[in-house]
Amino acid sequence: MALNIKIKAPDFKALTDEGIEFKLSSLKGKWVVLYFYPKDNTSGCTVEACDFRDNMARITKAGAVVIGVSPDSVKSHDGFKSKFNLNFALVSDTDKEICKSYDVMGEKSLYGRKFVGVIRTTYIIDPQGIIGYVDPKVSVNGHVDAILNKLKELKSN
């Protein structure tokens, strides 16, 4: 169950793919697309990341910054980012504290086995740090277009 809109986005501090400390509140004054994904170098996560990469000019023109978050290590993020020439920061959440604070951990099933993992979820956070939109069950195909449309709608209100 994802967080609700119109509440302050939980701030966090963590390392990026470059090993640099990142704090969400450092982006105050900007629109932020904060997307949570399960694992580097997996099919759906790669498609989603590459779609953000390929649409970065449109996202930037819309006035937003993209930040990806998963439980993978800094080293894994660095390799994933390099391999696919990603043009946005990936935040490492190895202890899953950020994922928990954004309520994106949940029961999943793979090959009949149930486990707790990251539920693919995207938040749009406004320049004041308030959650303006949440997509709690992202469908990878068409996701970036949907986020851009929602961002345009939020900015016009």
C-alpha positions in Angstrom: 0.0 0.0 0.0 1.7 3.2 -1.2 1.6 6.5 0.6 -1.2 9.0 0.0 -1.1 12.1 -2.1 -1.0 15.6 -0.4 1.3 14.5 2.3 5.0 15.5 2.8 7.3 13.0 1.0 9.5 11.3 3.5 13.0 12.7 3.3 15.9 10.3 3.1 19.7 10.2 2.8 21.5 7.5 0.9 24.3 6.8 -1.5 23.9 7.0 -5.3 25.4 4.9 -8.0 28.5 7.2 -7.8 28.9 6.6 -4.1 27.8 10.2 -3.4 25.5 11.0 -0.5 22.1 12.1 -1.8 19.3 13.7 0.2 15.8 14.0 -1.3 15.3 17.4 0.4 18.2 18.7 -1.7 15.8 18.7 -4.6 13.3 21.1 -2.9 12.0 23.6 -5.5 12.0 20.9 -8.3 9.5 18.4 -9.5 10.8 14.9 -8.7 9.8 11.6 -10.3 10.9 9.1 -7.6 10.6 5.6 -8.9 11.1 2.3 -7.0 12.0 -0.8 -8.8 12.9 -4.4 -7.7 16.3 -5.2 -9.1 19.1 -3.9 -11.5 19.6 -5.8 -14.7 16.3 -7.6 -14.7 14.1 -7.4 -17.8 11.2 -5.1 -16.6 13.6 -2.9 -14.6 15.9 -2.5 -17.5 13.0 -1.6 -19.9 11.7 1.0 -17.4 15.1 2.5 -16.7 15.9 2.8 -20.5 12.5 4.3 -21.1 13.3 7.1 -18.6 16.7 7.4 -20.2 15.3 7.7 -23.7 12.7 10.3 -22.6 15.0 12.4 -20.4 14.8 15.4 -22.7 11.0 15.4 -22.4 11.2 14.9 -18.6 13.7 17.8 -18.3 11.5 20.0 -20.5 8.6 19.2 -18.2 10.8 20.5 -15.3 11.3 17.3 -13.5 14.2 15.2 -12.1 14.2 11.4 -12.1 15.6 9.4 -9.2 15.5 5.6 -9.2 15.6 3.6 -5.9 16.1 -0.1 -5.4 17.7 -2.3 -2.7 20.7 -3.0 -4.9 24.2 -2.0 -3.8 26.1 1.1 -5.0 28.4 -1.2 -7.0 25.4 -2.9 -8.7 23.8 0.5 -9.5 27.1 1.8 -10.9 27.3 -1.2 -13.3 23.6 -1.0 -14.3 23.9 2.7 -15.0 27.1 2.3 -17.0 25.8 -0.8 -19.0 22.7 1.1 -20.1 24.0 4.7 -20.2 21.4 5.8 -17.7 21.3 9.6 -17.3 19.8 9.9 -13.9 20.8 9.0 -10.3 20.1 5.6 -8.8 19.9 5.4 -5.0 21.0 2.4 -3.1 18.6 1.2 -0.4 20.3 -2.0 0.8 18.6 -1.9 4.2 15.2 -1.2 2.5 14.5 1.7 4.9 13.6 4.1 2.1 11.4 1.4 0.5 9.7 0.9 3.9 9.2 4.6 4.4 7.5 4.9 1.0 5.5 1.7 1.7 6.6 -0.1 -1.5 7.5 -3.5 0.1 4.9 -6.2 -0.3 4.2 -9.8 -1.0 5.2 -11.0 -4.4 5.1 -14.4 -6.1 7.6 -15.9 -8.5 7.3 -19.4 -9.9 4.8 -20.2 -7.2 7.2 -19.0 -4.4 5.9 -16.1 -2.2 8.3 -13.5 -0.8 8.5 -9.9 0.3 10.0 -7.6 -2.3 9.8 -4.1 -3.8 6.5 -3.4 -5.6 7.2 -1.3 -8.7 5.9 2.2 -7.6 6.4 5.8 -8.8 5.8 9.0 -7.0 5.7 12.5 -8.3 6.7 15.0 -5.7 6.0 18.7 -6.1 8.6 21.5 -5.6 7.4 21.9 -1.9 8.1 18.3 -1.2 4.5 17.1 -1.2 3.4 13.9 -2.9 1.2 15.0 -5.9 0.7 11.6 -7.5 1.4 7.9 -6.8 1.3 4.9 -9.2 1.3 1.9 -6.8 1.3 -0.8 -9.5 3.4 0.4 -12.4 3.0 -1.2 -15.8 6.4 -0.8 -17.5 5.0 -0.3 -21.0 3.8 3.3 -21.4 4.8 4.2 -17.9 7.0 7.2 -18.8 4.3 8.7 -21.1 1.7 8.3 -18.3 4.1 10.0 -15.8 4.7 12.9 -18.2 0.9 13.3 -18.8 0.3 13.3 -15.0 3.2 15.8 -14.4 1.7 18.2 -17.0 -1.7 17.8 -15.3 -0.3 18.5 -11.8 1.7 21.5 -13.0 -1.4 23.1 -14.6 -3.4 22.9 -11.3 
